[in-house]
Amino acid sequence: MAKQVEQVRRAEHRTRSELVREALRVYLSGQLIPTEAPTAAETRAYRRGMAAYKRGDYVSLGEDRLPRRARKKVS
């Protein structure tokens, strides 16, 4: 591995520290934010929640009552 680092370092005209810093940055950026695909149940729950929100069925933070219901427009 040390030989590979030296080869890349020479080819890219960089210091070893610079190369290792970048390698760690790339490695750690992938480790800090794990990516997971939502399950089918989570996706359905999310869609139901968004549909309810669009209809006006929601509770604001700090409210301690039943969800708001969308009203029909009065003209």
DSSP file (Angstrom, degrees, kcal/mol; ACC not computed):
  #  RESIDUE AA STRUCTURE BP1 BP2  ACC     N-H-->O    O-->H-N    N-H-->O    O-->H-N    TCO  KAPPA ALPHA  PHI   PSI    X-CA   Y-CA   Z-CA
    1    1 A M     >        0   0    0      0, 0.0     4,-2.4     0, 0.0     5,-0.2   0.000 360.0 360.0 360.0 -38.8    0.0    0.0    0.0
    2    2 A A  H  >  +     0   0    0      1,-0.2     4,-2.2     2,-0.2     5,-0.2   0.890 360.0  51.6 -61.1 -38.9    2.9    2.3    0.8
    3    3 A K  H  > S+     0   0    0      2,-0.2     4,-2.3     1,-0.2    -1,-0.2   0.907 109.0  50.3 -64.5 -40.8    4.3    1.7   -2.7
    4    4 A Q  H  > S+     0   0    0      2,-0.2     4,-2.5     1,-0.2     5,-0.2   0.907 109.0  51.6 -63.4 -41.5    0.9    2.6   -4.2
    5    5 A V  H  X S+     0   0    0     -4,-2.4     4,-2.8     1,-0.2    -1,-0.2   0.927 110.5  48.9 -60.6 -44.7    0.7    5.8   -2.2
    6    6 A E  H  X S+     0   0    0     -4,-2.2     4,-2.4     2,-0.2     5,-0.2   0.893 110.5  50.7 -63.0 -40.5    4.2    6.8   -3.4
    7    7 A Q  H  X S+     0   0    0     -4,-2.3     4,-2.4     2,-0.2    -2,-0.2   0.933 114.4  42.7 -63.9 -46.0    3.3    6.1   -7.1
    8    8 A V  H  X S+     0   0    0     -4,-2.5     4,-2.4     2,-0.2    -2,-0.2   0.910 112.4  54.7 -66.6 -41.8    0.1    8.2   -6.9
    9    9 A R  H  X>S+     0   0    0     -4,-2.8     5,-2.2    -5,-0.2     4,-0.6   0.921 112.5  42.6 -58.2 -46.0    2.0   10.9   -5.0
   10   10 A R  H ><5S+     0   0    0     -4,-2.4     3,-0.7     1,-0.2    -1,-0.2   0.920 113.8  51.0 -67.4 -44.2    4.6   11.2   -7.7
   11   11 A A  H 3<5S+     0   0    0     -4,-2.4    -2,-0.2     1,-0.2    -1,-0.2   0.855 118.5  37.5 -63.3 -35.1    2.2   11.0  -10.5
   12   12 A E  H 3<5S-     0   0    0     -4,-2.4    -1,-0.2    -5,-0.2    -2,-0.2   0.424 105.6-125.9 -97.7   0.4    0.0   13.7   -9.1
   13   13 A H  T <<5 +     0   0    0     -3,-0.7     2,-0.3    -4,-0.6    -3,-0.2   0.940  64.3 134.1  53.4  53.2    2.9   15.8   -7.7
   14   14 A R      < -     0   0    0     -5,-2.2    -1,-0.2    -6,-0.1     2,-0.1  -0.862  58.9-105.4-127.6 160.9    1.4   15.9   -4.2
   15   15 A T     >  -     0   0    0     -2,-0.3     4,-2.0     1,-0.1     5,-0.2  -0.467  30.2-117.4 -80.5 160.3    2.8   15.4   -0.8
   16   16 A R  H  > S+     0   0    0      1,-0.2     4,-2.7     2,-0.2     5,-0.2   0.908 116.2  53.5 -62.6 -42.1    2.0   12.2    1.1
   17   17 A S  H  > S+     0   0    0      1,-0.2     4,-2.7     2,-0.2    -1,-0.2   0.908 108.0  50.1 -60.3 -42.8    0.1   14.2    3.8
   18   18 A E  H  > S+     0   0    0      1,-0.2     4,-2.1     2,-0.2    -1,-0.2   0.913 112.5  46.9 -61.8 -43.8   -2.0   15.8    1.1
   19   19 A L  H  X S+     0   0    0     -4,-2.0     4,-2.1     2,-0.2    -2,-0.2   0.908 113.9  46.6 -65.9 -43.4   -2.9   12.5   -0.4
   20   20 A V  H  X S+     0   0    0     -4,-2.7     4,-2.6     2,-0.2     5,-0.2   0.891 110.0  54.5 -68.1 -39.6   -3.7   10.8    2.9
   21   21 A R  H  X S+     0   0    0     -4,-2.7     4,-2.5    -5,-0.2    -2,-0.2   0.931 110.4  46.1 -59.1 -45.4   -5.8   13.8    4.0
   22   22 A E  H  X S+     0   0    0     -4,-2.1     4,-2.5     2,-0.2     5,-0.2   0.907 111.1  52.0 -64.8 -41.2   -7.9   13.6    0.9
   23   23 A A  H  X S+     0   0    0     -4,-2.1     4,-2.4     1,-0.2    -1,-0.2   0.913 112.0  46.4 -61.5 -42.4   -8.3    9.8    1.2
   24   24 A L  H  X S+     0   0    0     -4,-2.6     4,-3.2     2,-0.2     5,-0.3   0.901 110.3  53.4 -66.9 -40.2   -9.5   10.3    4.8
   25   25 A R  H  X S+     0   0    0     -4,-2.5     4,-2.1    -5,-0.2    -2,-0.2   0.927 112.1  44.6 -59.9 -45.6  -11.9   13.0    3.8
   26   26 A V  H  X S+     0   0    0     -4,-2.5     4,-1.2     2,-0.2    -2,-0.2   0.922 115.7  47.6 -65.3 -44.1  -13.4   10.8    1.2
   27   27 A Y  H  X S+     0   0    0     -4,-2.4     4,-1.0    -5,-0.2     3,-0.3   0.934 114.4  45.2 -62.6 -48.0  -13.6    7.8    3.5
   28   28 A L  H  X S+     0   0    0     -4,-3.2     4,-2.2     1,-0.2     3,-0.2   0.836 105.6  60.0 -69.9 -32.3  -15.1    9.8    6.4
   29   29 A S  H  X S+     0   0    0     -4,-2.1     4,-0.7    -5,-0.3    -1,-0.2   0.852 107.8  46.9 -64.7 -31.6  -17.7   11.6    4.3
   30   30 A G  H  < S+     0   0    0     -4,-1.2    -1,-0.2    -3,-0.3    -2,-0.2   0.740 113.8  48.8 -77.6 -23.5  -19.1    8.2    3.3
   31   31 A Q  H  < S+     0   0    0     -4,-1.0    -2,-0.2    -3,-0.2    -1,-0.2   0.802 103.8  57.3 -86.0 -31.7  -19.1    7.0    6.9
   32   32 A L  H  < S+     0   0    0     -4,-2.2    -2,-0.1     1,-0.3    -1,-0.1   0.799 109.6  42.4 -75.1 -28.5  -20.8   10.0    8.6
   33   33 A I  S  < S-     0   0    0     -4,-0.7    -1,-0.3    -5,-0.2     2,-0.1  -0.755  78.1-162.2-121.4  84.5  -23.9    9.9    6.5
   34   34 A P        -     0   0    0      0, 0.0     2,-0.5     0, 0.0    -3,-0.1  -0.406  11.1-143.5 -65.8 139.5  -25.1    6.3    6.1
   35   35 A T        +     0   0    0     -5,-0.2     2,-0.4    -2,-0.1    -2,-0.0  -0.908  23.5 171.9-109.3 130.3  -27.6    5.9    3.3
   36   36 A E        -     0   0    0     -2,-0.5     0, 0.0     0, 0.0     0, 0.0  -0.989  31.0-124.4-133.3 142.9  -30.4    3.5    3.6
   37   37 A A        -     0   0    0     -2,-0.4     2,-0.0     1,-0.1    -2,-0.0  -0.695  36.3-111.5 -83.1 138.0  -33.4    3.0    1.3
   38   38 A P        -     0   0    0      0, 0.0    -1,-0.1     0, 0.0     2,-0.0  -0.344  32.0-112.2 -67.4 151.3  -36.7    3.3    3.1
   39   39 A T     >  -     0   0    0      1,-0.1     4,-2.3    -2,-0.0     5,-0.2  -0.307  29.8-105.2 -74.3 167.2  -38.8    0.2    3.5
   40   40 A A  H  > S+     0   0    0      1,-0.2     4,-2.3     2,-0.2     5,-0.2   0.888 123.1  51.9 -60.9 -39.5  -42.0   -0.2    1.6
   41   41 A A  H  > S+     0   0    0      2,-0.2     4,-2.4     1,-0.2    -1,-0.2   0.896 109.3  49.6 -65.7 -40.2  -44.0    0.5    4.8
   42   42 A E  H  > S+     0   0    0      2,-0.2     4,-2.4     1,-0.2    -2,-0.2   0.898 110.5  50.4 -65.1 -40.3  -42.0    3.7    5.5
   43   43 A T  H  X S+     0   0    0     -4,-2.3     4,-2.3     2,-0.2    -2,-0.2   0.917 111.5  47.8 -63.8 -43.4  -42.6    4.9    1.9
   44   44 A R  H  X S+     0   0    0     -4,-2.3     4,-2.6     2,-0.2    -2,-0.2   0.921 112.0  49.6 -63.1 -43.7  -46.3    4.3    2.3
   45   45 A A  H  X S+     0   0    0     -4,-2.4     4,-2.4     1,-0.2    -2,-0.2   0.904 110.7  50.2 -62.7 -41.4  -46.5    6.0    5.6
   46   46 A Y  H  X S+     0   0    0     -4,-2.4     4,-2.5     2,-0.2    -1,-0.2   0.929 111.5  47.9 -61.8 -46.0  -44.6    9.0    4.2
   47   47 A R  H  X S+     0   0    0     -4,-2.3     4,-2.3     2,-0.2    -2,-0.2   0.897 111.7  49.8 -64.1 -40.6  -47.0    9.3    1.3
   48   48 A R  H  X S+     0   0    0     -4,-2.6     4,-2.4     1,-0.2    -1,-0.2   0.921 111.6  49.5 -63.1 -42.3  -50.0    9.0    3.5
   49   49 A G  H  X S+     0   0    0     -4,-2.4     4,-2.3     2,-0.2    -2,-0.2   0.907 111.1  48.1 -63.5 -43.0  -48.6   11.7    5.7
   50   50 A M  H  X S+     0   0    0     -4,-2.5     4,-2.3     2,-0.2    -1,-0.2   0.893 111.3  50.8 -66.1 -39.0  -47.8   14.1    2.8
   51   51 A A  H  X S+     0   0    0     -4,-2.3     4,-1.7     2,-0.2    -2,-0.2   0.914 110.8  49.1 -64.2 -42.3  -51.3   13.5    1.4
   52   52 A A  H  X>S+     0   0    0     -4,-2.4     5,-2.7     1,-0.2     4,-0.8   0.905 110.5  51.0 -63.2 -41.4  -52.9   14.3    4.8
   53   53 A Y  H ><5S+     0   0    0     -4,-2.3     3,-0.8     1,-0.2    -2,-0.2   0.914 108.2  51.4 -62.2 -43.4  -50.8   17.5    5.1
   54   54 A K  H 3<5S+     0   0    0     -4,-2.3    -1,-0.2     1,-0.3    -2,-0.2   0.833 108.2  52.5 -64.3 -31.7  -51.9   18.6    1.6
   55   55 A R  H 3<5S-     0   0    0     -4,-1.7    -1,-0.3    -5,-0.2    -2,-0.2   0.669 122.9-108.1 -75.8 -16.1  -55.5   18.1    2.7
   56   56 A G  T <<5S+     0   0    0     -4,-0.8     2,-1.2    -3,-0.8    -3,-0.2   0.525  74.1 139.0  99.9   8.0  -54.9   20.3    5.7
   57   57 A D      < +     0   0    0     -5,-2.7     2,-0.3    -6,-0.2    -1,-0.2  -0.725  35.4 111.1 -88.3  96.0  -55.0   17.5    8.3
   58   58 A Y        -     0   0    0     -2,-1.2    10,-2.9    10,-0.5     2,-0.4  -0.979  58.6-130.0-157.8 165.8  -52.1   18.3   10.6
   59   59 A V        -     0   0    0     -2,-0.3     3,-0.1     8,-0.2     2,-0.1  -0.995  27.4-132.9-122.9 126.5  -51.3   19.5   14.1
   60   60 A S    >   -     0   0    0     -2,-0.4     3,-1.9     1,-0.1     2,-0.1  -0.387  38.5 -86.3 -73.2 155.4  -48.9   22.4   14.6
   61   61 A L  T 3  S+     0   0    0      1,-0.3    -1,-0.1    -2,-0.1     3,-0.1  -0.384 116.9  23.8 -60.3 137.8  -46.1   22.2   17.1
   62   62 A G  T 3  S+     0   0    0      1,-0.3     2,-0.3    -3,-0.1    -1,-0.3   0.245  92.6 122.0  89.5 -13.6  -47.2   23.2   20.5
   63   63 A E    <   -     0   0    0     -3,-1.9    -1,-0.3     1,-0.1     2,-0.2  -0.657  43.0-167.8 -83.5 138.0  -50.9   22.4   19.8
   64   64 A D        +     0   0    0     -2,-0.3     2,-0.3    -3,-0.1    -1,-0.1  -0.492  55.0  78.7-123.2  61.3  -52.5   19.9   22.1
   65   65 A R  S    S-     0   0    0     -2,-0.2     3,-0.1     1,-0.1    -2,-0.1  -0.848  87.2 -54.6-150.6-175.5  -55.7   19.2   20.3
   66   66 A L        -     0   0    0     -2,-0.3    -1,-0.1     1,-0.1    -8,-0.1  -0.251  69.2 -85.5 -66.4 155.8  -57.2   17.2   17.4
   67   67 A P        -     0   0    0      0, 0.0    -8,-0.2     0, 0.0    -1,-0.1  -0.248  48.1-103.3 -60.9 149.8  -55.7   17.6   13.9
   68   68 A R        -     0   0    0    -10,-2.9   -10,-0.5    -3,-0.1     2,-0.4  -0.456  32.9-143.7 -70.5 146.4  -57.0   20.5   11.8
   69   69 A R        -     0   0    0    -12,-0.2     2,-0.1    -2,-0.1   -12,-0.1  -0.920  19.2-111.9-113.0 140.3  -59.4   19.5    9.1
   70   70 A A        -     0   0    0     -2,-0.4     2,-0.3   -15,-0.2   -14,-0.1  -0.458  33.8-142.6 -66.9 138.5  -59.5   21.2    5.7
   71   71 A R        -     0   0    0     -2,-0.1     2,-0.2     1,-0.0    -1,-0.0  -0.753  17.9-106.5-103.4 152.7  -62.6   23.2    5.2
   72   72 A K        -     0   0    0     -2,-0.3     2,-0.2     1,-0.1    -1,-0.0  -0.533  44.0-104.3 -72.7 142.6  -64.6   23.6    2.0
   73   73 A K        -     0   0    0     -2,-0.2     2,-0.5     1,-0.0    -1,-0.1  -0.450  29.9-145.9 -69.9 139.0  -64.1   27.0    0.3
   74   74 A V              0   0    0     -2,-0.2    -1,-0.0     1,-0.1    -3,-0.0  -0.917 360.0 360.0-106.9 128.2  -67.0   29.3    0.7
   75   75 A S              0   0    0     -2,-0.5    -1,-0.1     0, 0.0    -2,-0.0   0.425 360.0 360.0-112.1 360.0  -67.7   31.7   -2.2
